């Protein structure tokens, strides 16, 4: 009954009070639950909108998803990466901050008049979007192993043709070609992702976000009937190009949510991305999930993932977890509603972990204080352990991780209480360094042996995050290659299901040219020269028309060149791949 209530309230609760009130007797909840203290309204619909979250929280309490331990702590018995549908909607989070009336405004009358559209969880379709129709994307169940279901998206033949046109538009370096393609195919996912980046670079954030939401809607409409967002047992392989668009759309969507001021919703999307491939983590969202947890004040979740994954994932070897987890324990120790025992335990864990973090990653301290506009005392600035040498001597991969963490989370450390707590343990670490504690030497050895080169998913995360501090630290082998917004740094072991047809291009040193269709003649078996691929069935004689370029299928064009050059035309015999003869041709 609880799951049914969440589904019905999540989809219909915003259209009026009647559906929710009809469901209340079956749950054993009186209608008085809608009368929130301190809220007065003459409209039952407003009361329903204001109190929908408190109703769902009461439903969850009766569903057996949380248990109370002997110490009084509410222990969540759900899976670690359990995704709640209601937390995927940013309006629910905004309504908790500002109220339903301020968030929805005049939207409710228009929603009643809107034509029927498919209900989705990831994003809500808008009236301004084009009418949705089948796009040619489908999801298939690949196999099931040990209770884990592996899915993959598939592109039908029609969608593949659109994908080829999209790649041509990208290579043209003209965003208008992508716009034209979207006019004919308004729900082509890669076009939406690429054009969103163009809009964001032009500072049109609203349009960029709208395009990402449309891409998510298109992908969700293609879900397999048994694919579940909340189970945590559904997997997608990032090595398949068809699946990457879903990962990237989710990541870009959560970045917009975080900037919009919805960290709790962004955290839920981050958990969703991680649940799709927790072992490989292709977008390395583990570098982001700690920041979103702190922003959303989900300190218990952050400490839980650290406790459960530290043994097999070594999360303490990532600077973001090494510093964020003790910060989470510090915030837990400041919560007055907790017992004295819980506060004492949280304070001890915070002290121990922050000292380990400062010893393992001393290069974080000074950039962090600089971003927080805090001037350290003379003992810290003059000590070589935290000095400039700590930043210069660290490996390049570690420099990327520390720069990413400082640039992303420095605002969380500006609290005076946090700075006073940090200062105390910085001096304690300096005492351990002066005393030649073995832990200091062991940590230095680990820094030199590890972090020599970062895996490809970390580079991919840095590119998508667009943090200037971390992007500047990317190695030359990454920055020297072109990076496409619809598929940044594809895996080297990609699983290709279909390939783009072979095409022929003029060499880049050729000058500007103009082409026009040459009438076909039935005199030659075919020509193959360096040129662009165009499907047709016409052919032309080499002797009659020198200076041509043709596709393998035989379409011929006459070139008007502006300088002298030489081109080799190879004549093939039908299906044979061996050339019959080659002859250089010259034309002014």
ZAMARGU-4260 file (C-alpha; in steps of 0.2 Angstrom, whole numbers, plus 5000, padded with zeros to 4 digits):
<rodrens>
0) 5000/5000/5000 | 5014/5012/5004 | 5022/5010/4986 | 5005/5012/4978 | 5002/5028/4989
5) 5019/5035/4983 | 5015/5032/4965 | 4998/5039/4966 | 5003/5054/4976 | 5019/5057/4966
10) 5009/5058/4950 | 4992/5065/4955 | 4995/5074/4972 | 4998/5090/4963 | 4982/5091/4953
15) 4971/5092/4968 | 4966/5086/4986 | 4953/5073/4981 | 4965/5059/4975 | 4975/5060/4991
20) 4960/5061/5002 | 4952/5046/4994 | 4968/5036/4998 | 4969/5041/5017 | 4956/5029/5024
25) 4966/5014/5016 | 4981/5020/5025 | 4973/5023/5042 | 4977/5041/5042 | 4964/5054/5046
30) 4961/5069/5035 | 4968/5080/5049 | 4985/5077/5044 | 4983/5090/5030 | 4981/5104/5043
35) 4999/5109/5046 | 5002/5119/5062 | 5005/5137/5057 | 4998/5136/5040 | 4981/5144/5037
40) 4973/5143/5020 | 4955/5143/5014 | 4959/5131/4999 | 4960/5112/5003 | 4971/5111/4987
45) 4984/5122/4995 | 4984/5112/5011 | 4987/5096/5000 | 5001/5104/4991 | 5009/5111/5007
50) 5008/5094/5017 | 5011/5081/5004 | 5029/5078/5010 | 5024/5076/5028 | 5011/5063/5022
55) 5024/5054/5012 | 5036/5054/5027 | 5022/5046/5038 | 5019/5033/5025 | 5037/5028/5024
60) 5038/5027/5043 | 5024/5014/5042 | 5032/5004/5028 | 5046/4996/5038 | 5060/5005/5028
65) 5067/5013/5044 | 5071/5005/5061 | 5074/5013/5078 | 5089/5005/5087 | 5091/5004/5106
70) 5102/5020/5106 | 5088/5030/5098 | 5096/5032/5082 | 5085/5030/5066 | 5094/5017/5056
75) 5090/5016/5038 | 5087/4998/5033 | 5086/5002/5014 | 5100/4998/5002 | 5114/5011/5002
80) 5110/5018/4985 | 5091/5017/4986 | 5083/5031/4976 | 5067/5039/4982 | 5055/5044/4968
85) 5049/5060/4977 | 5067/5066/4979 | 5070/5066/4960 | 5057/5081/4958 | 5066/5097/4962
90) 5049/5106/4965 | 5047/5095/4981 | 5063/5102/4988 | 5059/5120/4983 | 5042/5118/4991
95) 5050/5113/5007 | 5060/5129/5007 | 5047/5142/5000 | 5030/5133/5000 | 5019/5127/4987
100) 5011/5143/4983 | 5028/5152/4979 | 5034/5137/4969 | 5019/5133/4958 | 5012/5150/4956
105) 5000/5150/4941 | 5005/5133/4935 | 4990/5123/4941 | 4976/5130/4930 | 4987/5127/4915
110) 4992/5109/4920 | 4973/5105/4920 | 4971/5110/4902 | 4987/5101/4896 | 4985/5087/4884
115) 4989/5070/4891 | 5007/5065/4891 | 5016/5050/4898 | 5020/5052/4916 | 5039/5051/4920
120) 5050/5052/4936 | 5066/5060/4930 | 5058/5075/4923 | 5041/5082/4919 | 5037/5086/4901
125) 5033/5104/4897 | 5019/5112/4886 | 5033/5121/4876 | 5041/5104/4870 | 5037/5097/4853
130) 5025/5083/4853 | 5033/5066/4857 | 5033/5052/4846 | 5044/5036/4844 | 5062/5041/4842
135) 5070/5024/4837 | 5078/5021/4855 | 5073/5005/4865 | 5080/4997/4880 | 5084/4978/4881
140) 5087/4966/4895 | 5104/4958/4891 | 5106/4946/4905 | 5103/4943/4924 | 5118/4938/4935
145) 5117/4935/4954 | 5101/4945/4955 | 5108/4960/4945 | 5099/4964/4929 | 5110/4971/4915
150) 5101/4982/4902 | 5107/4992/4886 | 5099/5005/4875 | 5098/5000/4857 | 5096/5012/4841
155) 5085/5006/4828 | 5090/5009/4809 | 5080/5025/4808 | 5089/5032/4823 | 5106/5026/4817
160) 5103/5037/4801 | 5099/5052/4811 | 5115/5048/4822 | 5125/5049/4806 | 5118/5065/4801
165) 5122/5072/4819 | 5140/5067/4817 | 5141/5076/4800 | 5133/5091/4809 | 5146/5091/4823
170) 5160/5089/4811 | 5154/5105/4801 | 5158/5115/4817 | 5141/5125/4814 | 5128/5124/4828
175) 5115/5129/4816 | 5116/5112/4808 | 5112/5104/4824 | 5097/5115/4826 | 5091/5110/4809
180) 5093/5092/4813 | 5083/5095/4829 | 5069/5103/4820 | 5066/5087/4810 | 5070/5075/4825
185) 5066/5085/4841 | 5070/5071/4853 | 5087/5065/4846 | 5097/5063/4862 | 5115/5067/4857
190) 5109/5083/4847 | 5101/5089/4863 | 5116/5086/4874 | 5128/5095/4861 | 5116/5110/4859
195) 5114/5111/4877 | 5133/5114/4879 | 5132/5127/4865 | 5118/5136/4874 | 5127/5136/4891
200) 5143/5143/4883 | 5132/5157/4876 | 5125/5159/4894 | 5108/5154/4890 | 5106/5143/4906
205) 5087/5141/4904 | 5088/5134/4887 | 5103/5123/4891 | 5093/5115/4906 | 5078/5113/4895
210) 5087/5103/4882 | 5094/5092/4895 | 5077/5088/4903 | 5070/5084/4885 | 5084/5072/4883
215) 5080/5063/4899 | 5062/5062/4895 | 5066/5054/4878 | 5077/5041/4886 | 5065/5037/4900
220) 5051/5034/4888 | 5062/5021/4881 | 5064/5011/4897 | 5062/4993/4898 | 5046/4988/4908
225) 5056/4980/4922 | 5070/4993/4923 | 5068/5001/4940 | 5076/5017/4946 | 5075/5013/4964
230) 5080/4995/4965 | 5098/4998/4964 | 5100/4981/4955 | 5099/4988/4937 | 5115/4991/4927
235) 5121/4999/4911 | 5137/4997/4903 | 5146/5013/4899 | 5157/5005/4886 | 5142/5004/4875
240) 5140/5021/4866 | 5121/5019/4866 | 5121/5020/4885 | 5133/5035/4888 | 5119/5048/4883
245) 5109/5042/4899 | 5124/5044/4910 | 5129/5061/4903 | 5111/5068/4903 | 5109/5063/4922
250) 5126/5071/4926 | 5122/5087/4917 | 5105/5088/4925 | 5111/5086/4943 | 5124/5100/4939
255) 5110/5111/4934 | 5100/5106/4950 | 5115/5110/4961 | 5117/5127/4954 | 5098/5130/4955
260) 5099/5127/4974 | 5092/5109/4975 | 5106/5099/4982 | 5095/5086/4990 | 5088/5082/4972
265) 5105/5083/4965 | 5111/5070/4978 | 5097/5058/4973 | 5102/5059/4954 | 5120/5056/4960
270) 5115/5041/4969 | 5106/5035/4953 | 5121/5037/4942 | 5132/5028/4954 | 5119/5013/4955
275) 5120/5011/4937 | 5138/5005/4937 | 5145/5006/4955 | 5160/4996/4952 | 5167/5006/4937
280) 5159/5023/4941 | 5162/5029/4923 | 5159/5047/4927 | 5168/5046/4944 | 5153/5053/4954
285) 5162/5048/4970 | 5171/5064/4968 | 5155/5073/4969 | 5144/5064/4981 | 5152/5070/4997
290) 5150/5088/4992 | 5131/5085/4988 | 5129/5076/5004 | 5136/5090/5014 | 5126/5103/5005
295) 5110/5093/5007 | 5115/5090/5026 | 5114/5071/5023 | 5128/5068/5035 | 5122/5051/5040
300) 5122/5045/5022 | 5140/5051/5019 | 5146/5043/5035 | 5137/5027/5030 | 5144/5026/5012
305) 5161/5028/5020 | 5159/5015/5033 | 5152/5002/5020 | 5164/5005/5006 | 5180/5010/5014
310) 5186/4991/5016 | 5185/4987/4997 | 5185/5004/4989 | 5198/5014/4999 | 5188/5029/5000
315) 5200/5037/5012 | 5213/5038/4998 | 5202/5051/4989 | 5205/5069/4996 | 5187/5073/4995
320) 5182/5059/5006 | 5197/5061/5018 | 5191/5079/5022 | 5172/5078/5019 | 5169/5063/5031
325) 5177/5071/5046 | 5168/5087/5042 | 5151/5077/5042 | 5155/5070/5059 | 5159/5087/5065
330) 5142/5093/5060 | 5134/5078/5068 | 5142/5083/5084 | 5134/5100/5083 | 5117/5093/5083
335) 5109/5096/5100 | 5095/5084/5097 | 5107/5069/5098 | 5112/5061/5114 | 5128/5064/5124
340) 5135/5048/5118 | 5132/5051/5100 | 5139/5068/5101 | 5155/5062/5110 | 5158/5048/5097
345) 5155/5059/5082 | 5168/5072/5090 | 5181/5058/5092 | 5179/5051/5075 | 5180/5069/5067
350) 5196/5073/5076 | 5204/5056/5071 | 5199/5057/5053 | 5204/5075/5050 | 5221/5072/5057
355) 5223/5057/5046 | 5217/5068/5031 | 5230/5082/5035 | 5244/5070/5036 | 5240/5061/5020
360) 5236/5076/5010 | 5245/5091/5017 | 5244/5100/5001 | 5225/5104/5003 | 5227/5115/5018
365) 5235/5131/5011 | 5224/5132/4995 | 5209/5129/5006 | 5213/5143/5018 | 5217/5154/5003
370) 5200/5151/4995 | 5192/5154/5012 | 5201/5171/5014 | 5209/5165/5030 | 5227/5170/5035
375) 5236/5155/5045 | 5247/5159/5059 | 5266/5161/5058 | 5269/5143/5064 | 5259/5135/5050
380) 5266/5146/5036 | 5284/5144/5041 | 5283/5125/5043 | 5289/5115/5028 | 5276/5101/5030
385) 5261/5113/5024 | 5272/5125/5014 | 5274/5127/4995 | 5285/5111/4994 | 5270/5101/4999
390) 5261/5106/4983 | 5276/5106/4971 | 5281/5089/4976 | 5265/5080/4974 | 5261/5069/4959
395) 5251/5077/4945 | 5236/5066/4947 | 5235/5070/4966 | 5236/5089/4961 | 5220/5087/4950
400) 5211/5078/4965 | 5215/5092/4977 | 5212/5106/4965 | 5195/5099/4961 | 5190/5097/4980
405) 5196/5114/4985 | 5188/5123/4971 | 5171/5114/4974 | 5169/5113/4993 | 5179/5128/5000
410) 5163/5137/5004 | 5158/5123/5016 | 5174/5127/5027 | 5170/5146/5029 | 5160/5143/5045
415) 5170/5151/5060 | 5166/5136/5070 | 5173/5124/5057 | 5189/5135/5055 | 5192/5135/5074
420) 5190/5116/5074 | 5202/5114/5059 | 5215/5125/5067 | 5216/5115/5083 | 5220/5099/5073
425) 5232/5107/5061 | 5243/5112/5077 | 5241/5094/5083 | 5247/5087/5066 | 5262/5099/5067
430) 5266/5092/5084 | 5266/5074/5077 | 5277/5079/5062 | 5290/5087/5074 | 5289/5071/5084
435) 5293/5061/5069 | 5277/5050/5070 | 5279/5034/5059 | 5262/5038/5051 | 5269/5054/5043
440) 5283/5045/5034 | 5271/5031/5029 | 5259/5043/5021 | 5273/5052/5012 | 5278/5035/5004
445) 5260/5032/4999 | 5259/5049/4990 | 5275/5045/4980 | 5270/5028/4975 | 5252/5031/4971
450) 5243/5045/4961 | 5256/5044/4946 | 5242/5044/4933 | 5223/5046/4935 | 5211/5034/4927
455) 5201/5039/4912 | 5185/5042/4922 | 5193/5055/4933 | 5198/5065/4918 | 5180/5063/4911
460) 5174/5070/4928 | 5185/5085/4928 | 5180/5089/4910 | 5162/5088/4914 | 5163/5097/4930
465) 5172/5112/4922 | 5182/5117/4938 | 5195/5129/4932 | 5208/5124/4945 | 5206/5105/4940
470) 5205/5108/4921 | 5221/5118/4921 | 5230/5102/4929 | 5224/5090/4915 | 5239/5082/4906
475) 5243/5086/4888 | 5237/5069/4882 | 5220/5074/4887 | 5219/5092/4882 | 5227/5089/4865
480) 5213/5079/4859 | 5196/5085/4854 | 5182/5083/4867 | 5164/5082/4862 | 5150/5086/4874
485) 5140/5071/4869 | 5154/5059/4872 | 5169/5066/4882 | 5184/5054/4882 | 5175/5038/4876
490) 5182/5022/4884 | 5196/5014/4875 | 5188/4997/4876 | 5171/5002/4869 | 5158/4989/4863
495) 5153/4995/4846 | 5136/4988/4840 | 5135/4998/4823 | 5148/5008/4814 | 5147/5024/4803
500) 5148/5021/4784 | 5165/5024/4777 | 5167/5041/4769 | 5180/5049/4758 | 5186/5067/4760
505) 5197/5079/4751 | 5214/5082/4758 | 5214/5097/4770 | 5227/5107/4759 | 5214/5108/4745
510) 5208/5126/4742 | 5190/5131/4742 | 5179/5122/4729 | 5162/5122/4722 | 5153/5107/4716
515) 5138/5103/4705 | 5130/5087/4700 | 5137/5080/4684 | 5124/5071/4672 | 5127/5052/4673
520) 5134/5043/4658 | 5134/5024/4656 | 5152/5022/4650 | 5162/5018/4666 | 5161/5004/4679
525) 5164/5017/4693 | 5176/5029/4700 | 5184/5030/4718 | 5193/5046/4722 | 5196/5056/4738
530) 5180/5065/4741 | 5164/5065/4751 | 5152/5051/4752 | 5135/5054/4743 | 5123/5040/4740
535) 5117/5038/4722 | 5117/5026/4707 | 5125/5037/4693 | 5142/5034/4686 | 5154/5044/4674
540) 5168/5040/4662 | 5185/5045/4668 | 5191/5050/4651 | 5176/5061/4647 | 5176/5070/4664
545) 5194/5072/4672 | 5196/5082/4688 | 5181/5074/4696 | 5178/5067/4714 | 5166/5053/4717
550) 5159/5043/4730 | 5161/5024/4730 | 5143/5023/4725 | 5147/5033/4709 | 5140/5051/4711
555) 5151/5063/4702 | 5155/5081/4705 | 5164/5094/4694 | 5177/5104/4704 | 5181/5122/4701
560) 5198/5124/4709 | 5207/5141/4712 | 5225/5135/4710 | 5235/5121/4702 | 5236/5104/4710
565) 5237/5086/4707 | 5225/5072/4712 | 5226/5054/4709 | 5210/5046/4703 | 5209/5027/4706
570) 5197/5017/4695 | 5190/5001/4702 | 5181/4987/4693 | 5164/4984/4701 | 5165/4975/4718
575) 5184/4972/4716 | 5194/4981/4729 | 5210/4981/4718 | 5212/4997/4707 | 5213/4994/4688
580) 5224/5009/4685 | 5230/5026/4692 | 5233/5042/4683 | 5237/5059/4690 | 5226/5073/4683
585) 5230/5091/4683 | 5217/5105/4682 | 5218/5124/4684
</rodrens>
